[in-house]
Structure formats: structure tokens, C-alpha cells
Amino acid sequence: MTTIQEKSFKFALEIIILYKILKDHKEFIISQQLLKSGTSIWANIQEASAWQTKKDFLTKMAIASKEARETRYRLQLLDQSNLVSVDLKKYLSQIEEIIKILTKIVKTTAENLKNKPST
């Protein structure tokens, strides 16, 4: 089974490649924003893995979730605007899966924090 760390790292690598493709298609603005949000998902998950408290873990995972949603938004903009002729279906599919996993992690952690004292 692939972990969220592995999925988000693989996705970050693919976003870097997509960024290069988009630049070759002369798309510079959205592609830069996509690069930042798409690679920061993994960075925030990595920070969460070094948590000192469960609240710290929850905060970093929530930020990763927000970055994933921002990434989805940028991918949808590129896809719907027809700015570039690049097939983005695989990226949209991957980010949906990452969002689902992160949402579940955030919800479960938040519920556990309500029911248990902080550690």
C-alpha cells in the first residue's frame, strides 16, 4: 500500500515535469502557482511527520489539504481555460485521491483530539 507521503512525493515530481511542459507551451503564471502549491503538499506532510503534539500534526496536515485543494483549482483552471493543449486528466485524478486521503486524516485527527487530551 502506498502511503500519503509516497503519493504526495510522486505527485510533486510529476508537477515539476508538468511545470516544464507548461513553460514550453508559454504558460508562465498559473504554472508557477501550480508548482508552488503542488510541491508544498509533500513538504507540509513531511513537517507533520515531525509533530511535537497532535495539534501540530493536525495543523500541518490541514495546510497540506489546503495546498492540495489549491493545486486542484489551478489544474482545473488550466484544463477548462484551454490555455494549453496538455492532457491534465491524470493529474486531476491524482490530486483527487490525495485530497480524499488528507481529508480523512484531518477529520480523524480532529475527532481524536476532541476525545483525548493533547500529547
C-alpha positions as CSV (number, residue, x, y, z in Angstrom):
1,M,0.0,0.0,0.0
2,T,1.3,3.4,-0.9
3,T,1.4,6.0,1.9
4,I,0.3,9.6,1.6
5,Q,4.0,10.6,1.9
6,E,4.8,8.4,-1.2
7,K,1.8,9.6,-3.2
8,S,2.4,13.3,-2.5
9,F,6.1,13.0,-3.3
10,K,5.4,11.2,-6.5
11,F,2.8,13.8,-7.3
12,A,5.3,16.7,-6.6
13,L,7.8,15.1,-9.0
14,E,5.1,14.9,-11.7
15,I,4.1,18.5,-11.1
16,I,7.7,19.6,-11.7
17,I,7.6,17.8,-15.0
18,L,4.3,19.3,-15.8
19,Y,5.7,22.8,-14.9
20,K,8.4,22.3,-17.5
21,I,5.8,21.2,-20.1
22,L,3.6,24.2,-19.4
23,K,6.6,26.6,-19.7
24,D,7.3,25.1,-23.1
25,H,3.7,25.9,-24.0
26,K,4.4,29.5,-22.9
27,E,2.2,29.3,-19.9
28,F,4.1,31.0,-17.1
29,I,1.7,32.5,-14.4
30,I,-0.6,29.6,-13.5
31,S,2.2,27.1,-13.9
32,Q,4.4,28.9,-11.3
33,Q,1.5,28.9,-8.8
34,L,0.8,25.2,-9.6
35,L,4.5,24.4,-9.0
36,K,4.4,26.1,-5.6
37,S,1.1,24.5,-4.3
38,G,1.7,21.1,-5.9
39,T,5.1,20.7,-4.3
40,S,4.2,22.1,-1.0
41,I,1.7,19.3,-0.2
42,W,4.6,16.9,0.4
43,A,6.6,19.5,2.3
44,N,3.7,20.0,4.7
45,I,3.2,16.3,5.1
46,Q,6.9,15.9,5.9
47,E,6.6,18.7,8.5
48,A,3.6,16.9,10.0
49,S,5.6,13.7,10.4
50,A,7.9,15.6,12.8
51,W,5.0,16.6,15.0
52,Q,5.5,17.5,18.7
53,T,1.8,17.5,19.5
54,K,-1.2,16.1,17.8
55,K,-2.5,19.6,17.3
56,D,0.8,20.4,15.5
57,F,0.3,17.3,13.3
58,L,-3.3,18.4,12.6
59,T,-2.3,21.9,11.6
60,K,0.3,20.8,9.1
61,M,-1.9,18.1,7.6
62,A,-4.7,20.8,7.3
63,I,-2.3,23.0,5.5
64,A,-1.3,20.1,3.2
65,S,-5.0,19.6,2.5
66,K,-5.5,23.3,1.6
67,E,-2.5,23.2,-0.7
68,A,-3.9,20.1,-2.4
69,R,-7.2,21.9,-3.0
70,E,-5.4,24.9,-4.4
71,T,-3.5,22.6,-6.7
72,R,-6.8,21.1,-7.9
73,Y,-8.1,24.6,-8.6
74,R,-5.1,25.5,-10.7
75,L,-5.3,22.2,-12.6
76,Q,-9.0,22.8,-13.3
77,L,-8.3,26.4,-14.5
78,L,-5.7,25.1,-16.9
79,D,-8.0,22.3,-18.1
80,Q,-11.1,24.4,-18.5
81,S,-9.4,27.5,-19.9
82,N,-7.7,25.8,-22.8
83,L,-4.6,27.9,-22.3
84,V,-2.5,24.9,-23.2
85,S,-3.1,21.7,-25.1
86,V,-1.9,19.3,-22.4
87,D,-4.0,16.4,-21.1
88,L,-4.4,17.0,-17.3
89,K,-6.7,14.1,-16.5
90,K,-4.0,12.0,-14.7
91,Y,-3.0,15.0,-12.6
92,L,-6.6,15.8,-11.7
93,S,-7.2,12.1,-10.8
94,Q,-4.1,12.0,-8.6
95,I,-4.9,15.2,-6.7
96,E,-8.5,14.0,-6.1
97,E,-7.1,10.9,-4.4
98,I,-4.6,12.9,-2.4
99,I,-7.4,15.3,-1.2
100,K,-9.6,12.3,-0.2
101,I,-6.8,10.9,1.9
102,L,-5.8,14.2,3.5
103,T,-9.4,15.0,4.3
104,K,-9.8,11.7,6.1
105,I,-6.6,12.2,8.0
106,V,-7.6,15.7,9.1
107,K,-11.1,14.6,10.1
108,T,-10.0,11.6,12.0
109,T,-7.2,13.5,13.8
110,A,-9.6,16.4,14.7
111,E,-12.1,13.8,16.1
112,N,-9.4,12.1,18.1
113,L,-8.3,15.5,19.5
114,K,-11.8,16.2,20.7
115,N,-12.0,12.9,22.5
116,K,-8.5,12.7,24.0
117,P,-6.1,15.1,25.8
118,S,-3.2,16.6,23.8
119,T,0.1,14.7,23.6
